[in-house]
Amino acid sequence: MTTWNARPETADDIPVVREILLAAFPTAAETDIVNALRADAQAWIDGLSMVTTAPDSTPVGYALLTRCHVGGQPALALAPCAVLPSAQRAGAGSAAIRSALAAAQAMGENLVVVLGHAGYYPRFGFTPASRFGIRAPFDVPDEAMMAMALDDTRPVPAGTIRYPAAFGV
């Protein structure tokens, strides 16, 4: 089993993150979103863009948390997550996500939302967002819109998610 390392993105990682996203997705849409998020001072949070590296330090995976709002309160959106096809299904994506969530928790963040596969994200602690009274700003199956509280002692806001402009929703 491969031991993955995850760390915050550096400026030197930007081109390789682009390559990871282009390899993992059928279009450049996610690459364009990440570039727009990097340029959005209201959305981008230094230290929450994570790169997974192989034991030889080659970047293979990526996960990003950016500022969104739920019911007018600050939250984080997990998207995109990507792994080079050659490293998929081996834990590289999980390493990036776990690292991003741990960094967010260490920064005092409380709520993370994700739109994704209902069979994948629960392993990190995500549950249907509707259980918190959280809704997407568009139609989506209940099981695909998920949320996770990073601090069980703090209240979780309810309401509609407001994504950064880069997401186009």
N, C-alpha and C positions, 0 to 999 in steps of 0.2 A: 504494500500500500504506500502511495506517495505521501510524503509530508509536505504540505503546502504552507507557505508563509504569506501573510497578508500584511500590507502596510499602506499608509496614506500615499496617494498619488503625488508625484513631484512633477515639475515642469518638463523634465526629461521624459516622463511617461506619456505625455499627451499624444505623440505620434503612434506609440504602440497601443494605447487604449483605443485609438481610432481603428487600428488594424484588428484588434480583438472584436470590436463592435461590428466592423464590416464582415468579418469571418462568421460571426454568430447570427447575424440577421440578414434577411434577404434584400434589404434596401439600406440606403445611407440615412434613413430617417432618425434612427437612434443616435448616430454620430452627430447629426445636425442638432438634435435636442441637447446632447451633452455640451456641444460647443456653445449653444445659446445659454445654457444654464451656467457655464463658466463665466459668461459675460454679464450675468444678472446678479448684482451684488445683494439683492434682496433674497435670492434663492440659494446661492452657493455658500456653503459653509466649509471653510478650510478644515481638513482632517476627516471629512466624511465621504471622500472619494477614494475607494480602496482598490488596490491592485493585488492580485494573488500571483505569487511567483513560485516556480518550480524549484527544486533543490539547487539547481545550477543558476538561480536568480533570473531565469527567463520569465517575463510576464506572460501569464496565460489566462487570467480571469479578472473580472471587474465587477464592482457593485457601487452604486451611488445613492446617497441620501441627500435630498435637498429640502429646503424650507417650503412647506405648503401651510395651509390653514384649515382648521376644522371648526365650523361654527364661529369663525373669527379669531380663534385661538391658534397659536403656533403649534405646528406638528411637522413631521417629516414624511416625505414620500420616498419609497424605495423603488428606484427605476433609473436607468436600466441595470440589469444584471446580465453579464455575458461571459462566456468561456470559449476559448478556441476549440473548434471541433475535436482536435486531437487530445484534449484534456477533459472533455465533457464526461459526466457520469463517474467522476473520480474524486469528487469533493472539493475541487478548486472553486466552484461557485459558492458552495457552502462556507468555505473559509473566508471569502471576501465579504459575504453577508454577515457572518458572525462577527467579524472584525469591525465592520461598519456599525452594527448594532451596539457592540461593546463601547466603541468610541463615542457614539451618541449618548449612551447612558452615562459615561464618564463626564460628558459635557453638561449633564443635567437635563437632557431632553427627556420627554415623557412618552409621546405618542408617535408611532410609525404606521403608515398605511401603505398597502401594496395591492395592486391589481395584478393577479397572476393565477397560476395553476393551483387549484385547491388541494391537489395531492402533494405539492412540493412545499409551500410556505408554512404550513402548520408545524413542521419539524423545528422551526425557529421560535414558535410560540404564537404565531398569527392565528386569529380566529375570525369568523365572519364579522365584518365591521358593523353590520346591523345590530349585533349584540351590544354594541356601545352606543347605538343610535346614530351611527355615522353612515352617510350616503355619498355615493359618487355623483358628480354633476351630469351624468349621462346614464343611459340604461346599461346595466351590466348584471349578469347573474349574481345572486346574493353570495354564493359560495366563492366567487372569484374576487370580490372586493373584501379585503381583509385588513385587520388592524391589530396592533399589539401595544400594550402599555409597558414601558420600560421601568416604571416605578409604581408598584401597586399601592403605595401610600398616597399618591396624588390623584386628584379627580381627572377623569378623561372627558374632554369636551365632546359634545354631540353636535350634529348638524351636517351640512354639506361640505365636502372637500373643495377647497379652492386651490387648484394647482398653479405653479408658476406659468407665466405666459408661454414659455418655451414648449410646453406640452400641447399647446393649441386647443385647449378645452375650456 
